[in-house]
Amino acid sequence: MARALRNGLVFGIGIFEKGKHKSKIGGVRTTPYAKWLKMIDRCNPDGEAQTRQHTYIGCTIHPDFIKYQDFAEWLVNQPGSLDWHLDKDLIVPGNKVYGPDTCALVPREINTLFLGGNGSLMLGVVKKLKRYVAKMANCGNHIYIGSYATELEAHVAYRLAKANVIECRIAEYPDIDCRILKVLNDECKHLRDLTVPYTGRGCS
């Protein structure tokens, strides 16, 4: 991704200033700088990201993230690993603003648990001949849960399986942001409470 300058701004949005946080080391972009550029591209109406993925249309950046130095300082002080995803809508479903109060670093294995839906059937269910198959996606893989006689049975199996996976991920990543931990625990409770409908969190 080339750093396009428009009116002195990166992608017409961001402000790059030299300072404590480097943009390159040994000719290679640093992780904070690469994440900053990617975030700005997602919020650029003329950028590649919105062309590839329409869910980024309408995304904006909080003033605290406009300057690279400010963003990088926030980023390096976040719980977890810099290699994790910069997520904007797990804490606030449907959020379109990249900012310090809504963003967090999230492992790919957790972030991809909350992507998309699957059409007219209940979440986690596809129809195969006269049976209903429960499955879930994670990290680009489709996890087969089971085949059931009714759509509701398959959906319930999906919910319980997803809750189990989330609980495993919580144990796997004890150093995750406490705001994300709360989201995950609340999600497990919702998934296991079969008296309440579940249609997902609306993340992208």
HUSUL-V264283 format. One record per residue. N is the residue number from 1. NEAR is the number of other ideal C-beta (glycine too) atoms within 10 Angstrom. D_FIRST is the distance of its C-alpha to the first C-alpha in Angstrom with 2 decimals. Layout:
n->N near->NEAR d_first->D_FIRST
n->N near->NEAR d_first->D_FIRST
//
This chain:
n->1 near->13 d_first->0.00
n->2 near->6 d_first->3.80
n->3 near->14 d_first->6.53
n->4 near->15 d_first->8.74
n->5 near->12 d_first->12.33
n->6 near->11 d_first->15.10
n->7 near->5 d_first->18.60
n->8 near->8 d_first->17.50
n->9 near->14 d_first->15.39
n->10 near->19 d_first->11.75
n->11 near->21 d_first->10.81
n->12 near->16 d_first->14.60
n->13 near->18 d_first->15.27
n->14 near->22 d_first->14.63
n->15 near->13 d_first->16.67
n->16 near->18 d_first->15.64
n->17 near->9 d_first->18.81
n->18 near->9 d_first->19.73
n->19 near->13 d_first->22.05
n->20 near->8 d_first->23.01
n->21 near->18 d_first->19.61
n->22 near->12 d_first->17.47
n->23 near->17 d_first->13.75
n->24 near->10 d_first->14.06
n->25 near->9 d_first->17.01
n->26 near->5 d_first->17.89
n->27 near->5 d_first->14.67
n->28 near->9 d_first->12.73
n->29 near->16 d_first->10.88
n->30 near->17 d_first->13.54
n->31 near->14 d_first->13.58
n->32 near->21 d_first->14.47
n->33 near->21 d_first->11.70
n->34 near->15 d_first->9.00
n->35 near->20 d_first->11.19
n->36 near->29 d_first->11.61
n->37 near->21 d_first->8.09
n->38 near->14 d_first->8.10
n->39 near->22 d_first->11.60
n->40 near->28 d_first->11.14
n->41 near->21 d_first->8.82
n->42 near->23 d_first->11.69
n->43 near->23 d_first->14.15
n->44 near->21 d_first->12.90
n->45 near->13 d_first->15.29
n->46 near->11 d_first->13.28
n->47 near->19 d_first->9.96
n->48 near->13 d_first->8.88
n->49 near->19 d_first->10.41
n->50 near->18 d_first->13.76
n->51 near->11 d_first->14.00
n->52 near->9 d_first->13.71
n->53 near->11 d_first->15.82
n->54 near->10 d_first->18.41
n->55 near->15 d_first->19.45
n->56 near->20 d_first->16.72
n->57 near->13 d_first->18.50
n->58 near->11 d_first->20.47
n->59 near->21 d_first->18.57
n->60 near->12 d_first->18.93
n->61 near->20 d_first->18.63
n->62 near->15 d_first->21.84
n->63 near->8 d_first->22.72
n->64 near->14 d_first->22.80
n->65 near->24 d_first->19.05
n->66 near->17 d_first->18.07
n->67 near->16 d_first->18.39
n->68 near->22 d_first->16.23
n->69 near->16 d_first->19.48
n->70 near->19 d_first->21.22
n->71 near->28 d_first->18.63
n->72 near->22 d_first->18.43
n->73 near->15 d_first->22.24
n->74 near->15 d_first->22.64
n->75 near->20 d_first->20.29
n->76 near->13 d_first->22.04
n->77 near->7 d_first->25.35
n->78 near->15 d_first->24.77
n->79 near->16 d_first->26.78
n->80 near->16 d_first->25.28
n->81 near->12 d_first->22.42
n->82 near->14 d_first->19.02
n->83 near->10 d_first->17.81
n->84 near->22 d_first->19.07
n->85 near->17 d_first->17.35
n->86 near->20 d_first->17.11
n->87 near->23 d_first->19.52
n->88 near->24 d_first->20.71
n->89 near->21 d_first->23.55
n->90 near->24 d_first->25.70
n->91 near->18 d_first->27.72
n->92 near->16 d_first->28.04
n->93 near->13 d_first->27.81
n->94 near->10 d_first->26.10
n->95 near->19 d_first->24.62
n->96 near->16 d_first->21.82
n->97 near->17 d_first->21.48
n->98 near->24 d_first->19.27
n->99 near->16 d_first->21.81
n->100 near->14 d_first->23.93
n->101 near->12 d_first->26.71
n->102 near->17 d_first->24.82
n->103 near->26 d_first->22.02
n->104 near->24 d_first->22.66
n->105 near->21 d_first->21.29
n->106 near->25 d_first->22.43
n->107 near->20 d_first->22.63
n->108 near->13 d_first->21.08
n->109 near->16 d_first->24.68
n->110 near->24 d_first->25.74
n->111 near->21 d_first->22.86
n->112 near->17 d_first->23.03
n->113 near->23 d_first->26.76
n->114 near->22 d_first->26.31
n->115 near->14 d_first->24.17
n->116 near->12 d_first->25.71
n->117 near->12 d_first->29.27
n->118 near->15 d_first->31.24
n->119 near->8 d_first->33.03
n->120 near->7 d_first->36.71
n->121 near->15 d_first->38.05
n->122 near->19 d_first->38.16
n->123 near->18 d_first->35.07
n->124 near->24 d_first->34.70
n->125 near->24 d_first->37.11
n->126 near->15 d_first->37.04
n->127 near->13 d_first->40.18
n->128 near->8 d_first->41.29
n->129 near->7 d_first->44.55
n->130 near->6 d_first->46.98
n->131 near->13 d_first->45.20
n->132 near->24 d_first->42.50
n->133 near->19 d_first->39.87
n->134 near->26 d_first->38.15
n->135 near->18 d_first->34.73
n->136 near->19 d_first->31.66
n->137 near->14 d_first->28.00
n->138 near->18 d_first->26.28
n->139 near->12 d_first->23.17
n->140 near->8 d_first->23.05
n->141 near->8 d_first->26.74
n->142 near->10 d_first->29.70
n->143 near->14 d_first->32.61
n->144 near->10 d_first->35.98
n->145 near->19 d_first->38.48
n->146 near->14 d_first->41.51
n->147 near->15 d_first->43.37
n->148 near->18 d_first->45.70
n->149 near->10 d_first->48.36
n->150 near->11 d_first->47.01
n->151 near->15 d_first->43.73
n->152 near->13 d_first->44.74
n->153 near->15 d_first->45.50
n->154 near->25 d_first->42.09
n->155 near->21 d_first->40.38
n->156 near->19 d_first->42.46
n->157 near->21 d_first->41.59
n->158 near->26 d_first->37.86
n->159 near->23 d_first->38.30
n->160 near->15 d_first->40.25
n->161 near->19 d_first->37.95
n->162 near->25 d_first->34.88
n->163 near->19 d_first->36.84
n->164 near->13 d_first->37.71
n->165 near->18 d_first->34.12
n->166 near->19 d_first->33.05
n->167 near->16 d_first->35.99
n->168 near->11 d_first->34.98
n->169 near->16 d_first->31.46
n->170 near->16 d_first->33.10
n->171 near->8 d_first->35.21
n->172 near->11 d_first->32.32
n->173 near->20 d_first->30.29
n->174 near->8 d_first->32.98
n->175 near->9 d_first->30.67
n->176 near->22 d_first->28.64
n->177 near->20 d_first->28.55
n->178 near->9 d_first->32.05
n->179 near->15 d_first->30.74
n->180 near->23 d_first->29.03
n->181 near->16 d_first->32.20
n->182 near->11 d_first->34.26
n->183 near->24 d_first->32.14
n->184 near->21 d_first->32.60
n->185 near->13 d_first->36.31
n->186 near->11 d_first->36.84
n->187 near->20 d_first->35.05
n->188 near->18 d_first->37.38
n->189 near->11 d_first->40.39
n->190 near->14 d_first->39.36
n->191 near->21 d_first->38.80
n->192 near->15 d_first->42.19
n->193 near->12 d_first->44.06
n->194 near->12 d_first->44.91
n->195 near->4 d_first->46.83
n->196 near->9 d_first->43.61
n->197 near->10 d_first->41.33
n->198 near->20 d_first->37.78
n->199 near->8 d_first->34.95
n->200 near->16 d_first->31.96
n->201 near->18 d_first->30.02
n->202 near->12 d_first->27.80
n->203 near->21 d_first->24.50
n->204 near->18 d_first->21.17
//
